[in-house]
Amino acid sequence: MLGDIYDRQALAAGMRGCDAVANLATKVPLGKGALVPGSLKAIDRIRLYGSKIVADAARRAEVGRLVQQSLSFIYADHGDEWIDEHSPVDVTRATEPVVVAEDNVRLLDAAGGTSVSLRFGLITGADPNTAWLFRRASAGRSIGLGEEDTWMHVIHPDDIGTAVVHALTAPSGIYNVGAEPVQRRDYVDMIAVAAGKTAGHFLPPWVLRLGAEKLEILIRSQRVSSQLFSDRTGWHPIHTKLTPEWFDDLVRA
């Protein structure tokens, strides 16, 4: 059944009789488009308002479980320290909608249901944003942001689906979901090598100032652990560690 994330009535009708609902709706701006004024307007609306309507529709339809897509970007910069679900988040204008979406799905808990928010790492593989970086790297252009020795939380696209399936058995709560953390220099070099270059290049600091809060969340050092989700659901990523094989589809394209 087709519907609209902002149409509460249609959503509730479509959800009726379902045991669980997964809200993975998003609209991430691609590449340089993220720097355009208002580029986050659509995705912010999905998180601020769409997630609330989905949760309310699920409650009306008496759905027992709601899984919400979230992001680990909201954690504060922790340097080399490990991050788990109890680590502090750093709420800015760029991350507030993500936090609000997590709060919105808890409407189902109040109605006796189960809500699960999955804080995914940066999707890396055959996805539009990685493809954009791959094309830049193949042209010898810079793709790295931030300090080279800081940490990133990444996840292969294939592991998104398996995580959602395992979330169907998770207790209510918030969970980190991703592969092993990778240092930024390794991430940049791996994309560049897959694109046929010897090493990747980092963008100058003034680009970060231009992007302000939109890019600030992408340079935080986040050595994120997904151990809690594994312990509670038995989930383990198929792609446990970033390797050149993550980009095979882009090489073949």
Secondary structure as the mmCIF struct_conf table of DSSP 4:
data_model
#
loop_
_struct_conf.conf_type_id
_struct_conf.id
_struct_conf.beg_label_comp_id
_struct_conf.beg_label_asym_id
_struct_conf.beg_label_seq_id
_struct_conf.end_label_comp_id
_struct_conf.end_label_asym_id
_struct_conf.end_label_seq_id
TURN_TY1_P TURN_TY1_P1 ILE A 5 TYR A 6
HELX_RH_AL_P HELX_RH_AL_P1 ARG A 8 MET A 15
TURN_TY1_P TURN_TY1_P2 ARG A 16 GLY A 17
BEND BEND1 ASP A 19 ASP A 19
STRN STRN1 ALA A 20 ASN A 23
HELX_LH_PP_P HELX_LH_PP_P1 VAL A 28 LEU A 30
HELX_RH_3T_P HELX_RH_3T_P1 GLY A 31 LEU A 35
BEND BEND2 VAL A 36 VAL A 36
TURN_TY1_P TURN_TY1_P3 PRO A 37 LEU A 40
HELX_RH_AL_P HELX_RH_AL_P2 LYS A 41 ARG A 45
HELX_RH_PI_P HELX_RH_PI_P1 ILE A 46 GLY A 50
HELX_RH_AL_P HELX_RH_AL_P3 SER A 51 ARG A 60
TURN_TY1_P TURN_TY1_P4 ALA A 61 GLU A 62
BEND BEND3 GLY A 64 GLY A 64
STRN STRN2 ARG A 65 LEU A 71
HELX_RH_3T_P HELX_RH_3T_P2 SER A 72 ILE A 74
STRN STRN3 TYR A 75 TYR A 75
HELX_LH_PP_P HELX_LH_PP_P2 ALA A 76 ASP A 77
TURN_TY1_P TURN_TY1_P5 GLY A 79 ASP A 80
BEND BEND4 GLU A 81 GLU A 81
STRN STRN4 TRP A 82 ILE A 83
TURN_TY1_P TURN_TY1_P6 GLU A 85 HIS A 86
BEND BEND5 SER A 87 SER A 87
HELX_LH_PP_P HELX_LH_PP_P3 PRO A 88 PRO A 88
STRN STRN5 VAL A 89 VAL A 89
TURN_TY1_P TURN_TY1_P7 ARG A 93 THR A 95
HELX_RH_AL_P HELX_RH_AL_P4 GLU A 96 VAL A 105
TURN_TY1_P TURN_TY1_P8 ARG A 106 ARG A 106
HELX_RH_AL_P HELX_RH_AL_P5 LEU A 107 ALA A 110
TURN_TY1_P TURN_TY1_P9 ALA A 111 GLY A 112
STRN STRN6 THR A 114 PHE A 120
STRN STRN7 LEU A 122 ILE A 123
BEND BEND6 GLY A 125 ASP A 127
HELX_RH_AL_P HELX_RH_AL_P6 PRO A 128 SER A 138
TURN_TY1_P TURN_TY1_P10 ALA A 139 GLY A 140
STRN STRN8 GLY A 144 GLY A 144
BEND BEND7 GLY A 146 GLY A 146
TURN_TY1_P TURN_TY1_P11 GLU A 148 ASP A 149
BEND BEND8 THR A 150 THR A 150
STRN STRN9 TRP A 151 MET A 152
STRN STRN10 VAL A 154 ILE A 155
HELX_RH_AL_P HELX_RH_AL_P7 PRO A 157 ALA A 167
TURN_TY1_P TURN_TY1_P12 LEU A 168 THR A 169
BEND BEND9 ALA A 170 ALA A 170
HELX_LH_PP_P HELX_LH_PP_P4 PRO A 171 PRO A 171
BEND BEND10 SER A 172 SER A 172
STRN STRN11 GLY A 173 VAL A 177
BEND BEND11 ALA A 179 ALA A 179
STRN STRN12 VAL A 182 GLN A 183
HELX_RH_AL_P HELX_RH_AL_P8 ARG A 184 ALA A 194
TURN_TY1_P TURN_TY1_P13 ALA A 195 GLY A 196
BEND BEND12 THR A 198 ALA A 199
STRN STRN13 PHE A 202 PHE A 202
HELX_LH_PP_P HELX_LH_PP_P5 LEU A 203 PRO A 204
HELX_RH_AL_P HELX_RH_AL_P9 PRO A 205 GLU A 216
TURN_TY1_P TURN_TY1_P14 ILE A 217 LEU A 218
BEND BEND13 ILE A 219 ARG A 220
STRN STRN14 ARG A 223 VAL A 224
HELX_RH_AL_P HELX_RH_AL_P10 GLN A 227 THR A 233
BEND BEND14 ILE A 238 HIS A 239
BEND BEND15 LYS A 241 LYS A 241
HELX_RH_3T_P HELX_RH_3T_P3 PRO A 244 PHE A 247
HELX_RH_AL_P HELX_RH_AL_P11 ASP A 248 ARG A 252
#
